């Protein structure tokens, strides 16, 4: 396991997906941001869901995704809907 799996919400599968799309460090994840990282994962995994987007944002913020602010959840949900 690498440093990404040390973040909240990032398990082995998500870490592998991030690595597949070229995101291999916490710094890279922070620079790319949750929306772009999720979009890249969606390109290789059509089943990427809203919870994965929340998980990525939570990882960037250093919190469990359940604890994201409602404003952030609404913003991310709108972004997610644009892919439907």
C-alpha positions in Angstrom: 0.0 0.0 0.0 1.1 3.5 -0.7 0.5 6.8 0.9 -2.9 7.3 -0.7 -4.4 4.4 1.3 -3.4 6.3 4.5 -6.1 8.9 3.7 -9.7 8.5 5.0 -12.0 6.8 2.6 -9.3 5.4 0.3 -9.1 1.6 0.3 -7.2 -0.7 -1.9 -9.6 -0.5 -4.9 -9.8 3.2 -5.0 -6.1 3.5 -4.5 -5.5 1.2 -7.5 -7.9 3.2 -9.6 -6.2 6.4 -8.7 -2.8 4.9 -9.6 -4.3 3.7 -13.0 -5.3 7.2 -13.9 -1.9 8.6 -12.9 -2.6 9.8 -9.4 0.0 8.2 -7.2 0.6 10.6 -4.3 -1.5 12.7 -1.9 0.0 15.8 -3.4 -1.2 14.8 -6.9 -4.7 14.1 -5.5 -4.8 17.5 -3.9 -3.6 19.2 -7.0 -6.0 17.4 -9.3 -9.0 17.7 -6.9 -11.9 15.4 -6.3 -13.9 16.2 -9.4 -11.1 15.7 -11.9 -9.9 12.6 -10.1 -13.4 11.2 -10.1 -13.8 12.0 -13.8 -10.6 10.2 -14.6 -11.8 7.1 -12.6 -15.2 7.3 -14.3 -13.2 7.0 -17.6 -12.0 3.5 -16.5 -14.9 2.5 -14.3 -18.3 3.3 -15.6 -19.8 2.3 -12.2 -18.0 5.1 -10.3 -20.8 6.5 -8.1 -21.5 9.6 -6.1 -20.2 8.0 -2.9 -16.8 7.6 -4.6 -16.8 11.3 -5.5 -17.7 12.1 -1.8 -14.9 9.7 -0.7 -12.3 11.5 -2.8 -13.3 14.9 -1.5 -13.3 13.6 2.1 -9.8 12.2 1.5 -8.6 15.5 0.3 -10.1 17.3 3.3 -8.8 14.6 5.6 -12.2 13.5 6.9 -14.7 10.7 6.5 -17.0 11.5 3.6 -20.0 11.3 5.9 -18.7 14.5 7.6 -18.5 16.7 4.5 -20.5 19.9 4.8 -24.0 19.9 3.2 -22.9 22.7 0.8 -20.0 20.5 -0.5 -22.3 17.5 -0.8 -24.8 19.6 -2.9 -22.0 20.9 -5.1 -20.6 17.5 -5.7 -24.1 16.0 -6.3 -24.7 18.6 -9.0 -21.4 17.8 -10.6 -22.2 14.1 -10.5 -25.6 14.7 -12.1 -23.9 16.4 -15.1 -22.5 12.9 -16.0 -25.8 11.2 -16.2 
